[in-house]
């Protein structure tokens, strides 16, 4: 045991205190027992106070030791799991009884495999970590240092190749002053694994349609081998080449024609036998191809579009696509400068694809237009979707008080198979349906598994917010029993006097049905209660759900894309009434948009119908109905422009407009309103390390640049910008490896679009073991580079220390002596007697005879 102090400078106070105490003692004339005690109490009390100021503590030693194994499970150590496990097992043989052991894995993240224990340790089944594409030794040290007892000596045994890709372990250890912790190194053996990696895909960032371009590809191979190189354009196979590879760099050049316009994606993919890393076998690039604008017209089999035949094919490249065939990646939309949804239901599109279209409009200037019809706007299920977000109109309409009285019950499967995205989207869909209802409408929500769970009892919709919260909190569990909850919904609606009563059933499973269930459904239909069914996924009993919907007078939706569920329920809720369709003949009233006004200078044809919507506050309404509902509305959304035309294109609703001689001009005018009008800016993009890029305006005309970035899936990612000079900025993108689309705009209203590749991490670039780093780590902490695994459990050079502050005890002692001093001064009753005796004794002169002596002498006489 030792005693240490934390603030030694307070000891200087002792000098004046000691001088004061000496002076005080010498100034005392009569040193009685009382005065000595008072002096001692006061002196020790002062010394205790000074001792408390220096913050002394006791150091209690213990011999407990902690051995922590940190195993590098990153991609660069793949294939070395057996080597690491064998090392740990061999070292555990030397474990002592008083040594605690813990096993931990790390890569980009950190995981506990075996918690710190003095018991016998067995290596568990090791699973992969999530972030194997990174090695963060610094983070592993930081977290390991926080494990276990701080009072015990600790040894960290690092099993790694030292190829850190994130953090700086050595810089961390330079600030590491805890000599209680020692780090040993178990250096993993290095062996060259067969691997071929794409290291470069070089292609011009801008081109013109019809040009012949050249693509340069570099491949780094560890040994002589052969493989196949696949080249893709917008996910379409361009070529397939058999290639021979030699050790080191291999370069290949291929010519390719540029046909598509817009932002075109290119991909190179390498396939080689016995290839260790597959993560480094793909690279991407994007080219901005200038030429005639490309327009995508989206239609359905039920409603073929007449728009392609009306557009000017000499100035536009027009492509027609079925709604269910829309691309599932952002790169499928960026080649088009404009997209038209012609009476397309959202139930065929899904919200994931809608989100990609919204991103292409917002960040890349793509124009968008939606036409009306029985499957469009609110009737198409676009309420609260990304498409509604980008349009200049809202799907909800004014005058909801004119809607008939409604009763809606949603019956949702909450069985275990619905867990995850199915249940999440089903709950969101139900919540949107609540938003579409009025406060006075009747609503109920029932969830079922083996039993019935009445989440929202059937009744007037009073507290929308509370109802939505209840719906969104429904968990998944149990089996599937469909019909009892449907029968209960019919029972709850049967006694209600409502103009429209509807039940929506959502399920992903199968269930036995009672006899006569279809008769019950048909009887309810005759009592003004309809049923629609939604089968989610391939496991749903589609034939059963189709029969139920047919018997119930509703619709059946077979869902393979779960993201369409919200649109389905929105559509079902809105189609309970037809009052969204205004079907009285009318003439448009023109607004203040000159381009549209000029088109109708000679008169406005009569039209038959439109879908009622509400113009957004900042929208520019070019034409309205006599009821002031928007017929043509437009606005700017992000970098793009969008138009809503609430009548149809076929002529059924648009009436005389579709027979008008200027009808083609109508659609070409619409194209001029939504096609991008930006001039292309001469930017150069230079790639640095990882996700770092430099963007430069070579014309010198830009002052400030604004950059947005979107992944292939339409996810907008954060861009960290560092403006270096006018027209020059450095950006950092935090994204997984792959293609990222950049949109760059400047203060001159110029737009530049391109794609950049976030390269695969250094983990997938095989390198030699970083022996220098590992040796430096061991040296910095007094550890070793272990040769014998048993050395991991050798005794640690420093004992564990437990520090006990004694400041409080010193303060308590000081106070105790201080009160003793006061007590002795004020409450000692025996002091006067002692004082009198001493005084009498002092008054007797040396030559005088005391009274007692005189009396004795008299008696003798």
C-alpha angles and dihedrals in degrees: 000000000000135000119225133177129217103200108035095168090077087070088077087073087071092073097066091034093055091046089051093049093049090049091049094050094050092050092060107103099192115034103202128167090262095051091047091053093048091049092049094047093049095044095049091045090055092046090051090053092051089048090053090053093058089055100228121196137185119240111217114190126215131185098216115126133196123207115194120189115206110194118196106226097173124130093263090062095047110132092032097085093106091050092053094045092048091051092051093047092050092048093050089065088073095049114131125219095250094047119099119210134200132180121212136174128208142176117141087335135032133241138182112230098171120010119230109283142153090218125098110289126220122190108243128215102287117223127197119270121234099239101046090143091076138052115208108177092165091058091047091053092047094052095040090053089058093055124098131355119343090208095060127081111252136202120193114203109202116202105192148118090235094237097139115181099178132039127006115263095185094052089051091052092050086067091043109110100160106113088184089080124068124184122212124189127224099191113210116230116254122231127166111243120205107258140154119195135188105234103172141024108180119186134149112268093217131038143155125246111264095026124128110233134186127230121203119202128185125198126190114207129188093207142005110288144133132240147153126268117206122196122198135189114200088341092307116121111250101175144345117213131184108220137188118221130203125195110283129014121359121186128200129182125198131181117223134180121239110223108144120073130219124035107344124193123219126190134189118200126186124204118190129163118246091015110165099203120039092177092076096051100087133064132173139205136175131214128198104222116197122206138092112355115259120224125195116207113195118204141158133234090248093051112033109194123245091193099091090060091051098050123090103260091189092066102026135055103219123197124185121207136177113244094239090054096058114135118267095212132061092241089068092065103038096075087067123079092197137021126199124196105202107196092319119162117230088225088075095046108047128208097269091063091041088056091054091051089049090053093049090053096043101042105022104037098244112162120232134196132180125196127203130249141122091297100042141088111357093351089055093056098253096135110134093356129130088257091059088048093058097041122089091233136064121229094226114086135215118250098044087159087077092063117105120255109279137202119191130177121183116204111196131188109232097175121137093265089063093063119123125018094354094062092038093055094041091054091047090050092052091048091054090052089056089052090055094054127085123244091252096050119107117246139173135175124201127180122196142190117147086332139032119264112193100204097168115020114225111267145102113322102245107148108037094175093052092047092051091050090053092049094048091052097058110122129206124250144124136030133301129271108158112178105055091064091047091050090050090052090054090048092050092051098040097084096042120104101221133142094225127027121179139173124201119197121198120187141146098197149059131257140178112257128215121243115275095017092139090053089056091051094048092048090053089051090056087052090058096263116125131192132211123184133207120199111198117203134350094291094065116107095247097179091052093048091047091053092048093050092046092050090045095052093241137102134277121220120195106201123202094155106059092200090072093066095088091051091049094054092043089052093047092051094049096044090060083088132035095205090102086075114075104201104174115115112256147161121237120246109222124230130204103289105119096203092058094039091053090053092055096040092122095047145299119265119230117260131200110211148349141181114261114239136156122246115235117244098256096036120121107230110207096180136010138189123245086264090058092249114144117258097170118020130164140176144158117267114189106308094338137071126228135195131200118203106184097194122070133262099225099071097247090105102013090058114176091009089071091051092046117117090230094052092111088051088054091060095041088052088052089053093052088053095055106029112102114262097192122127114230114253122218099241127163119207117202120190121222130180118323112328096350121117138169120217118198131183103220093193092064091222098113125085104178129023126203117201130191126182132202131182126228090265092056095256113146111225131200118267117204106205128197111185106214100176140337106306093006128094137164117220134192121203121201102205142120117264116285141070120331122186118223126202115194124189129175138197089270091065091248122147130209123182127189143143127239131193120236097212125230113265126268087254087079094050104083112228139168118275111272096239094165093059093047093049091048091052092053094045093049093058099034093255132132140239096243122230097169115048090215089066088075089078098045115128116279117243094230127055121227116262131210114196119211118189114217097187093109092052091051091049090049091050091049092051091046092054091044091056090045088055091052092046093051091050099049110026107040103116095175093065099084093057092053090047094053094050092052092049094052091049091052093050094061109096118224092243097045127098116230121239092250092054091052090052091051092051091050093053091052090056 
